[in-house]
Amino acid sequence: MTQWQVVPKTRSGGYRILTSAEVKAADERASQVLGVPSIALMESAGRAVAEVTQRRLEGQPSRPDARFVAVVAGRGSNGGDGLVAARLLADWGHTVLVVLCAHADALRGDAATALGAARAAGVAVIEVTDGEGFLQLPAPERFLIVVDALLGTGLTGEVHGVALDAITWMQGVKVPIVAVDLPSGVCADTGRVLGAAAPADETVTFGASRAGHWMFPGASLLGRLTVADIGLSELAMQGPERRLLSSTDLEPAFAERPADGHKGTFGHVYVLAGSPGRTGAARMACEAVLKAGAGLCTLGTTREAFNLVAGALLESMAEVALEPNERGISAAERVAARVNRLDAAVIGPGLPNDPEMADFIAALVPKLAVPAVLDAEALNLLVRRKELFEQGAAKVITPHPGEAARLLGRGVGEVQAARLDAARSLADDTACVVVLKGAHTVVASPDGRVWLCPDGNPGMGTAGMGDVLAGIIGALLGRGLEPVEAATAGVLWHARAGDLVAARRSQASLTAMDVVGALADVERTPC
């Protein structure tokens, strides 16, 4: 997934996720409340861009015919950041050419100040206002690197005119690109490409990452993301709690275990799962429950599945929870009484999808008195009975995008285009902690808080990953963690285990059981 770093590494600011409106408000508060001059923020931002560009240049092989560092600048504050970087790079001995995609007299405020300072320092500035202007630039092979300071976070509509011409030119130069805030053309709030974008090798943003850094397709165009601290304090970055998961969120999963603890101390988790042809889901969930530290695990399944899976479970117990054709209210009362004597439950992996099971799940869920993870078929069977999610004990629901779309009554594309919003809406609708699975899994709490997982990799897109994640979260619930803690720690633990496997072997051969096996190797510090 996205390589990223926070400079310096601080939880205050760097791990937050802001919208474009919140970034603008943070800048204004920094000036009005904290007394930080806006030009000082621009200077700090430009210096961060220059430092990343310098680092990239130092790592490149020598090319005798190439001599120019191009800074493609727009007329707004993003362009101003690029102009500061241009001046500093020139001070450091580089031959810098600013391609200003506007008339110079169109710049205002800090951007105009930065332009004047760059020119005073001897930086060459070429004004390009249409596609013809790019034909007058030096040949592509004369450039060492391009700084994309064209559009930034304020973009809302499709790119057009000289901005589109500039993006097309950057795409064709075929040298490394350092983007300021985001690759121009990527929406800061959704990650959508608004017409066109030039993929970056490095992206530098400031104070906190943006939602669009983590949503696809924009997330695939960033290269290496650097979140630079430019002096925006927590006061300046007020707003809803929306942040990246970090090692701190993993700490509850590694809490010290009492010296006199025993298997009854660490939680007994009931896994209601499995059916003929889908017994692997039940087994993987149970394996994950125990690898994630629960003391005991019992699988409850159908009679048909029990005969197939019981002998394969070495460390979990197994029992018949449902006899053939026994999926009504009386069965729900009996299973609920069994589950409620334990500490937590995982319900759904590999269950049958039929009307009888739907009636059983609908009767069971409100009767649960212990925290539960509802996954897979448990979610599909309750699509038309969402009011039941609020009944009974606290729940974590773990939909993939298709399941989330059905629960929300939206298309899958709508969910994927606004994953943070979709997860938060689903948490509001169900009063559950929501784990919206996928690339950069999202966790949302009914109280409005949202977390996004920066870890994980495409190799984890394989059968059984969701069953393993449900088991991990179920184990943490059984160990006594609150639903939000269990969900955030479980998601991060699962993702980092997947990254460990991918680093040791490859993404291509990664399986769900590989992730189960790697849980023991994950440490609290970042991989």
N, C-alpha and C positions, 0 to 999 in steps of 0.2 A: 504494500500500500504506500501511501504518500510518505516520503522521507521528510522529516521536519525537525526543527530545533527551535528552542526559545533562547534568545540572547538578551540579557542573562537569563538563566533558568530560574524563574520565580513563579509561584502559583498565582500571585496577584497579577492579574492582567493577562499574562501569556497563555494561560490555559482557558481563557474565556473565549466564547464565540459570539461575535457581534454582527448585527445587521448593518447595512449601509447607513440607515437613519441613526442608529446608535453610535456609529463612528463619527458622524457629523456632530451629534449632540455632545459626544465626549470631547471633541476638539473645542467646541464652544464653551463647555464648562471649564476646560483647562485654562482658557483665556480669561473667562469672566469670573470664575470662582477662585481658581488657584493663582491667577495672575501670571500664567505662563504665556509669553508673547507667541502668537501664531507663527511668526517667522522663526522663532527658536525651535518649534516643533518641526517645521519644514527643514531646517538645517540638520536636525537630528535624524530625520527620516532620510534625507539625501545622503548623509554620511553613511548610514547603514547600507544603503544601496551601493554606494561607492566601495565600501569594504567588501561586500559580497562579490561585486564585479572584479575587484582587484584579486581576490582569492581565486576566482574562476580563471582570470588571465594567467596567474602564476602557475596554474595546473595544466595549461594548454601547451602542446608542442609548438616549437618555433615555426613560423611561416614567413619567410623573407619578403614575400610580395605584399603581405598584409600589414597595414600600419594604423588603420583608423578604428577608434571606438565610436560607434554611432549611438547617439541618444535620441530616440524618436519621442518627441514631446508634444503633448496637447497643450491647450491654453489654460487648463484648470490647475488645481493644486497637485494632481498627479504629475502633470508636466513640470510644475515647480520643483517637486522632489527630484525629478530627473535632471533639471537644470542645476540644482545644487550638486548632485552627483557628478555632472559634467565638469563643473568648476574644480571640484576636488580631484577628480581623475586627471585633469590637466595639470593641477599643482603637483601631482605625483609622477609627472613625466610622460603621460600618454598623449597621443595626438587625438583629440576629441572633435567630432563633428556632430553638432546638434541639428537634427532635422525637425524644424518647428512646423507643425502641421496647422498653422494659423498665421495670420498677419501679426507681427510683433505688437502693434498698437491695440490688439484685441485682448492682450493679457492685462489682468488687473491685480491689485493687491500684492500679496506675497509672491505670486508667480512672476509678476512684472519685476519685482525687486530681485528675484533670483535670476531673471534673464539679464538684467542690468549688471549684476555682479559677475555672471559668467562672461559677458562680453568684455567687461573691464579686465578680466583675467586673461583675455586673449583667446577665448574659446570661439571657434568658427561656428556661426549660426546661419543656416540656410532655411529660408521660409519656403515651404512647399504647400500650396493650397489646392492642388489638383493632381491627377494621376500623371500628367506630363512632367511635373516637377521631379518625380522619382527617376525619370529617365536621364536626368542631368546629374545624378549622383555618381560617385566613383563606382567602378565595376564591383560586383559582389565579392570577388576574390580579394579585394583590397581591405575588407573589414575583418577585424579580429573578433568582435563581439558586438551585440546590440543590446542596449538598455531600452526596454519597452515602457515608456512613461506617457502613454498616449491617452488612455481613458479612465482607468482606475475603478473606484467602487460606485460611482454615481450613475453608471450606465443602466438604463431601463428599457430602451427601445433598440430595434435592430440597427446595427452599424451601417453607415452609408457614407457616400461622398469621400472626402479626403481620408477619413478614418478607415474606411474599407480599403482604399488604395494603399494606405500605410501598412495595414495588416497583411495585405497581399504581398507587398514588398518585403516585409519581415519574414514571411513564410518562404520567400524565394532566395534569401541571402545565404541560407544554409550555414550559419555560424551559431554559436551558443547565444541564447537570449536570456537576459535577466529581466524579469517582469516586476514592475512596481505595483504592489498590492495584489493584482491579479493579471494574468494574460489579458490584454485588451480584447474585448468582445465577450468575456465571461461575466455573467451576472453574479454580483457579490452575494446576493441573498439566496439564490437557487442553484448555482453552478451551471445553469443553462448557457449554451453558446448562442449569442444573439446575432446570428448571421454568419459570423466568421471569427476566428481567433487564431493567433500564432502560438503554437505550443512553446512553453518556456523550459529552459534547463534549470533555472533558479527563479524562485519567486520570493520577494521580500515584502512583508507586511509589517504593520506597526501596532504595538500595544496588545493586540489580541488577534486571533485568526477570525476569518469571516465564515459565515455559513457556506458560501460558495466554494471555499477551499476544500470542503469535505463532501460535497454533492457532485455526482457525476452528470455529465461528462467533464465538467470543469476540473474536478479533482485529478483527472488523468492528464491534464495539460500543464500542471504546475512545475514539474520537475521536483527539485528539492525546495521545500518551503522553510523559510527563516522568519520567525516572529521576533522582531526587534523591539526592545524596550526603549522608547523615546521619551520617557518621563511622564506618560499618562498614568496617574495614580488610580487606585480603586474608586476614589471619589469621582473622578472624571468619567469612569466607565460604569455608571449605574445602569440598572435595568434588570430584566428577568434573569434568573440564574440559568445560564446556558453555557456549558463548558465541556471541554474534553476530559475524558477519563484519564487519570494518571495513577502512578504507583500508590499514592495515598489511598485511593479507592480500593486497592487490593489488600490493604493491611488487615481488614476484618477477617478475611479468609485465612490469614496466617496468625491469628491471635494465639497466644501461648496457651497450651492445653494443660490443665491441672495435673500435677504429678500423680494424684490418686484417681485420675479419671479411668473410666472403663467404657465398654461399648454402649452402655445405657446413658452415659454422660453426654455423648456427642450426637444424639438424635437418631430416631428411628423413622425412616422415610418409607411411605407406601407408594409404590409405582403401579398405577392402574393402566395397563398397556397391553398391546399385542393382539393379534388374530392370525389365523392361518395365512401363510404367505408374508406376514409382516412381524414375525417374532423377533427379527433382528432389532427392530426399534425398541422393543421391550428390554432386550438384553443390553443394548448400548446404554439406555437410560440408567439401568441398574448398575452397570459397571461404573458409569460416571458418578453416580451417587456415592459409591464407596471410595472412589479415587479422590473425590472432593471432600473427604473427611467425615462423612456421616458414620456413626457407629454401627448401624444396622439398616438393612434394606429388605423389604418384602415386596415381591411382585405379586399383584393380583391380576388375573387374566381370565380369559374364557376357557371353558373346558377343552375345546379343540386346541387352543394355543398352548395350554398347560402341558399337554401330552408331548408337544414338540420342543418346548423350551426349557422345561424344568431341569432336565439333566445337564443342560449347558451352563447353568448358573452354579458356580462353585462357592461363591461367598454370599450370595443373596438367597433368601428364602423365597419360596413360591407357593402359591395357593390358587385354587379355583375361586374366583370372585363371582363368576357368572356361569350358570349352567345354560345349556341350549334353550333358547326361547324364554330365558328368564332375565328380562331387562326392564321390568316395570318399577312401579313405586315401591313395592315391597322389597325388591332387590336393592333399590337405592337406600332404603332405610337400614337394611342389614349391612351394606358396604360402608355407609356413613358411620354406623356404630363402630365398625372395625377400624376405619381410618382415624376416627376421632380419639381413639385410645393411644395413638402414636403422636408424632411431633410435626409432621409435614407430609404433603402428598404431591406427586407428579401425575397428572391425569391427561391422557390423550395419545401418546405415541403409538402408532400402529393399531389403534382401535378400529373396529368395523365402522363404516359409514352407512348406516341404514336407519329407517324410522324408529325401530325398536331401541337402538342405541341412543338416538337423539332423545327419546322420552326418558330413558334411564339417566343420561347426563343432566338433562333439565331438572329431574327430580333430585339428583345427588348434589349438585353444586350448592344450592341454598342450604343444605344440611351440614356442610363442612364447617367444623369448629376449629380446624387447624389450618395454618397458611398453606396455600397450594399454588403450584404452577399448572396453568392450563395451556396445553400445547396441541398442535396438530389437529386431529379430529375432534378434540373437545371444543376447539374454536369453531370449526366448520359446522358442528352440530348445533351450536348456539347462535348462529348468525341471525336468526329471526327471533331470538329470545335474549337480547342484550341486557334487558333489565335484570336478568338473573346474576350477572357478573357482580352486581353490588351487594347481593345477598350472601350471608354466611361470613366466614372469616376472610381476612385479607388475601388477595390473589396477585400473582404475577402472570401476565399473559404474554406469550412469545410468538406472535404471528410473523410469517414471512410476508413479503409484499402482496402476494395474491390473497392471503387470508386477511390481511389488514384492509385491502380494497373491498372485500366482501363485507367485512364488519362495518366499514364506513359508508358503503354504498357508492364507492367511487371506482374509477378505472385504475388498473395497476399503474399505468403511465402517470396518472395524477398523483398517486402516492409517491412514486419514485421521483417525480419532479419537485416535490416539497416534503421530504421525509421528516424533517423536524416538525413541521406543522401537522403532518398526518399522525405522528406518534403522540403529539400533545393533544390533538383532537380525540384520539382514541382513548387516552387516559381520562379525558373529561367525560366522554360518553359512558365509560365502564366503571369509573372510580377504581381502576386497577393500575398497578405499575405496569407499563407497557415496554416490552423489548421488541422493537421493530428490527428484525434480522436483515442481514444483507451487508453489502460493502459499507464499512463504517456504521456498524449497528448503533441504533439510537435507543436510549432508555428515557422514558418520560414518566413523571410522577403526577398524580392527580392534583398536587399542590402547585403545579406550573413549572417545576424544575425539569430541565432537560439536559441529558449528557450524551456525548457522542464518542464512540470508540475509535481512536486513531490507529489502532493495531489490527492485525489480521491480514489475510492475503487471499488472492483469488483461488489458490489451491483448496481453500476450505469450502468452495462451492461444490460439495459432493454429498452423496446420500448419507444420512445419519448424523450430520453435524448438529441439526436442531435437536435431535433426541439427546445427544451428549450435553448440549447447553442446558436443556431442561433438567437433566439429572444433576448438573453442577449447581444450578440455582436451587433446586429442591434440597440438595444436601446442605446448602448454606442456610436455608430456611429452617431445616431440621436442627441445625447447630445453634439456632437462636437468633440469627441475624434478622433485622427488620427487612421487609420486602424490598425497599429501595437499596439497602446495603447489599442484600443478596443478589439483586439484579445487576447492580453496577460492578460489584466484585466478580460475579460469575461471568459476565460478558467479557471483562478484561482478562480474567484468568484463561478463559476459553481461547480468546484471540491470541494471547501471548504464547500459549501452548502450540497453537497452529503455526505461529511464526518460528518457534524453535524447531519444529519438525521440518518446515520449509527450508530453514537455514542449514540444517544438517543433511537433508536429502535433496528434495526438490518439491516444488508445488505440484508438479504433474502427477506424482504418485501418492499424494497426501490423502489419508483416509480418516474417518471419524475415530476409529479405534487408535490410530496413531496419536490423535489429540488426547485421548484418555490416558495413554501411556506417558505423554509428556507433561501432564499436569504436575507431577511430582518434581519436575525439573525447573518449573517457573519460579523465579525469585521476585521479590517485591520491587527490585530496581528494574528500570526499563531494559528490554532485550537489546 
